[in-house]
Amino acid sequence: MLREVRRIKARVESERLPRGADPARHLKLGRGGVSDVEWTVQLLQLQHAFEVPGLRTTGTVSALEAARQAGLLSDDDAEVLLEAWVLASRLRSAIVLWSGRTTGSGVDMLPHDSHALTGIARLLGDVGTGPELEELYLRVARRARAVMERVFYGAE
């Protein structure tokens, strides 16, 4: 089962990311984005929910906390994954507000445009300037990707 889930995740990564999208900036399907966190949590649920009742939930945040409490994730790893999931989710919402669009490839992409980054940072209110927001997301996503690779794929 584990090998098959890992194979499916790898296939999703290679096939679902829109053509030409920068995987470091795609908030949902990119490296360290929402999908990485959710796949990691869901794998832990598949492996351990029979013995950890707190994992029997559809909520990513509550499942992360249950995995941490059960010792399936270290405090640091759980915090890294939570921070990435929350930040990417907040960014997706802010991009919808900033752009006025609810669909399309741009909704899930951290923009390169400094004007848009600055507007999104202002909407969020607690992340500094546009360049600081960009640096924050890229750093948080890199850290989350490293945790996901270690926990999900068993990579060191």
N, C-alpha and C positions, 0 to 999 in steps of 0.2 A: 504494500500500500504506500509506504513512504517514498519509494522510488518513483511510483506512478504520479503521486502528488507533485513531487519535485519536477518531474518531466513536464507535467501540465503547466506548472508555473513558468518554467523556462520557455515553453511554447507560447504562452500568453504574452510574455515579455517581448518575444521576437515578432509576434504577429499583430498584437493589438495596438502597440504604440503607433500613432499616425505617422505616415511617411514624411520624413524630413523633420520630425519633432526632436528636439534636443532632450534626451532622456534625463539629463541633470535638471531640467526645468519643467518637466511635465509633472504636475502636482498629483495627479491620480495614478498614472501608470509608470512614471519615471522612477529612477533609482532613489530609494528612500521616501517615496511618496505614499499616499494613502493605501494603495494596493499592496506594497511591500509589508506594511504594518498589518493589514488585514489578513493577508495570506499567512503571515507568521502566527498571528493569534489563532486563526482557524486551524492551522496544523496542530498547535498545542491543544486546541479543543478536541480535535479528532483523536489525538494520542492519549489525552488524560481526563476528558470530561467524565468518563465512567467512574473515576475515583475522586474527582474534584468537582463537587456540585456547583461551585461558583463559576465554573467554565461553561455551564449549561445556560448560556445567555446569547442573545443576538447583539448585545452591545459591545462594541470594540473596547471602550474604556473600561467597562466593568469586567470584561474578560481579561484585559491586561492586568488589572488589579488582582483578580483571582489567581492568575498565573504567578504574579509576584508573591502573593501571600502563600501560595503553595510551594514556593521555592523553584518553580519551573523557569523563572527569569530572575536574574539578580535585580536588586533595587535600581542600580545604574542602567541596566538594559531596559527595564520597564519604563524608566523615566525618559530615556532616549526615544523609545518607540512612541510613548505618549506625546512627547513634545513634537515629534515629527507629524503625527497624525493630527493633532490639534492645530498646529501651524498651517499645514497644507489645507485642512478643512476651512480654517478661517480665511486663508488666502483665496480659496475658490469662491467663497461667499463675497469677499471684498471685490474680486475681479468682476463678478456679476453686477454688483452695485456700481462699480466704476465704469464698466463698459455698457451697461444697460442691456446686455445680452445674456440669455440663460442657456443658449446652446451654441455649438460651434467649437472648433478646435482651440480657439483663444481662451475659452473659459477655464481650461485646465492647464494653461501654460503660464508660468511666471514670465511676464514680459521682459524684453530687453530694453524697451524704450524708457528713458529716465523720467520723462513726464508721467507716464503711466505708473511707474514704480513709486514715484513721489506721491501721486494721488492715492494709490492703494495703501501706502504707509500711513498717510494721513487718516484714511478711513479706519485702519486698524487702531491707530492712536497710541500704541505702546511699543512700536518697533523701530522708532527713530526715523531717519531719512530714507529715501528710495534706495540709495546705494547700501545703507546699513541693512535694510530689509532684504535686499538681494543677497548680501553676504551672509546674513543670518539664515535664510532659507537654504542656501547651498551648503552651509556648514552643518545645519541640523539634518538635512537629507543625507549627506555623506555619512554622518555618524549612524543614522538609522539604517542605512544600507549595510554598513559593516555589521551591525547587530543582526539584521535579517540574514545576511549571508552565513554568519556563524550559527545562529539558532536554526534557521530553515534548512540550509544546505550542509551544515556541519563543517563549514570552512573555517580555518583558523587564520 
